[in-house]
Amino acid sequence: MRVSKSFEKLFAQLTETARTRPEGSGTVKRLDGGVHTIGKKIVEEAAEVWMASEFQSREEAAEEMSQLIYHVQVMMIALGLELEDVYRYL
Ligand SMILES: N=c1c2ncn([C@@H]3O[C@H](COP(=O)(O)OP(=O)(O)OP(=O)(O)O)[C@@H](O)[C@H]3O)c2ncn1[C@@H]1O[C@H](COP(=O)(O)O)[C@@H](O)[C@H]1O
């Protein structure tokens, strides 16, 4: 079971993963796929958030939202963005 984590903790973990490139990491694979591929995944997950929110359970919507957050963070790392670069617009 996954340990529960915050947006900041996940970002720190993914940043470290990108730096150390551990064997078998899905994140490393996604980063190597590049911005175009990561972008398509973001669009796919965003659609799944919409569908789950409108037609499925709140639980399933929450899970899709977590996946969208993950793929947005992968894109942030691919672009070299820090948390502050995004937070300044919130
Ligand atoms: N939070 C996530 C996370 N959310 C979503 N995903 C990925 O996004 C996929 C969900 O998308 P789909 O439902 O479309 O699944 P899929 O059809 O298998 O997707 P594709 O592989 O075909 O793109 C999952 O299978 C994961 O590959 C995540 N992958 C990793 N993490 C966390 O990121 C950290 C580092 O992970 P690794 O790089 O794999 O070690 C760990 O803490 C993980 O818990």
The ligand as a MOL file (V3000), in Angstrom:
LIG
                    3D

  0  0  0     0  0            999 V3000
M  V30 BEGIN CTAB
M  V30 COUNTS 44 47 0 0 0
M  V30 BEGIN ATOM
M  V30 1 N 1.5800 8.8130 -7.7260 0
M  V30 2 C 2.0180 8.1740 -8.6920 0
M  V30 3 C 1.2400 7.9230 -9.8810 0
M  V30 4 N -0.0210 8.2670 -10.2300 0
M  V30 5 C -0.1880 7.7760 -11.4600 0
M  V30 6 N 0.9140 7.1380 -11.8890 0
M  V30 7 C 1.1250 6.4790 -13.1870 0
M  V30 8 O 0.0310 6.7530 -14.0290 0
M  V30 9 C -0.6110 5.5420 -14.4060 0
M  V30 10 C -2.1090 5.7740 -14.3440 0
M  V30 11 O -2.5210 5.9810 -15.5980 0
M  V30 12 P -3.5330 4.9300 -16.2690 0
M  V30 13 O -4.6580 4.6490 -15.3400 0
M  V30 14 O -3.8350 5.5150 -17.5950 0
M  V30 15 O -2.6500 3.5920 -16.3500 0
M  V30 16 P -1.9390 2.9530 -17.6090 0
M  V30 17 O -2.9720 2.6640 -18.6580 0
M  V30 18 O -1.1180 1.8090 -17.1070 0
M  V30 19 O -1.0090 4.1400 -18.1360 0
M  V30 20 P 0.2030 4.0360 -19.1680 0
M  V30 21 O 1.3540 3.3890 -18.4070 0
M  V30 22 O -0.2610 3.2190 -20.3340 0
M  V30 23 O 0.5100 5.4650 -19.5310 0
M  V30 24 C -0.1680 4.5090 -13.3740 0
M  V30 25 O -0.1350 3.2090 -13.8870 0
M  V30 26 C 1.2440 4.9770 -13.0500 0
M  V30 27 O 2.1200 4.5280 -14.0650 0
M  V30 28 C 1.8240 7.2040 -10.9320 0
M  V30 29 N 3.0980 6.7120 -10.8860 0
M  V30 30 C 3.8030 6.9470 -9.7750 0
M  V30 31 N 3.3110 7.6440 -8.6920 0
M  V30 32 C 4.1540 7.8490 -7.5150 0
M  V30 33 O 5.3890 8.3800 -7.9600 0
M  V30 34 C 6.4410 7.8850 -7.1610 0
M  V30 35 C 7.5850 7.3680 -8.0300 0
M  V30 36 O 7.1380 6.3310 -8.8480 0
M  V30 37 P 8.1750 5.4790 -9.7620 0
M  V30 38 O 8.8450 6.4440 -10.6440 0
M  V30 39 O 7.3100 4.5180 -10.5220 0
M  V30 40 O 9.1060 4.8040 -8.8220 0
M  V30 41 C 5.8580 6.8140 -6.2540 0
M  V30 42 O 5.6860 7.3790 -4.9810 0
M  V30 43 C 4.5100 6.5370 -6.8320 0
M  V30 44 O 3.5880 6.2670 -5.8230 0
M  V30 END ATOM
M  V30 BEGIN BOND
M  V30 1 2 1 2
M  V30 2 1 2 3
M  V30 3 1 2 31
M  V30 4 1 3 4
M  V30 5 2 3 28
M  V30 6 2 4 5
M  V30 7 1 5 6
M  V30 8 1 6 7
M  V30 9 1 6 28
M  V30 10 1 7 8
M  V30 11 1 7 26
M  V30 12 1 8 9
M  V30 13 1 9 10
M  V30 14 1 9 24
M  V30 15 1 10 11
M  V30 16 1 11 12
M  V30 17 2 12 13
M  V30 18 1 12 14
M  V30 19 1 12 15
M  V30 20 1 15 16
M  V30 21 2 16 17
M  V30 22 1 16 18
M  V30 23 1 16 19
M  V30 24 1 19 20
M  V30 25 2 20 21
M  V30 26 1 20 22
M  V30 27 1 20 23
M  V30 28 1 24 25
M  V30 29 1 24 26
M  V30 30 1 26 27
M  V30 31 1 28 29
M  V30 32 2 29 30
M  V30 33 1 30 31
M  V30 34 1 31 32
M  V30 35 1 32 33
M  V30 36 1 32 43
M  V30 37 1 33 34
M  V30 38 1 34 35
M  V30 39 1 34 41
M  V30 40 1 35 36
M  V30 41 1 36 37
M  V30 42 2 37 38
M  V30 43 1 37 39
M  V30 44 1 37 40
M  V30 45 1 41 42
M  V30 46 1 41 43
M  V30 47 1 43 44
M  V30 END BOND
M  V30 END CTAB
M  END
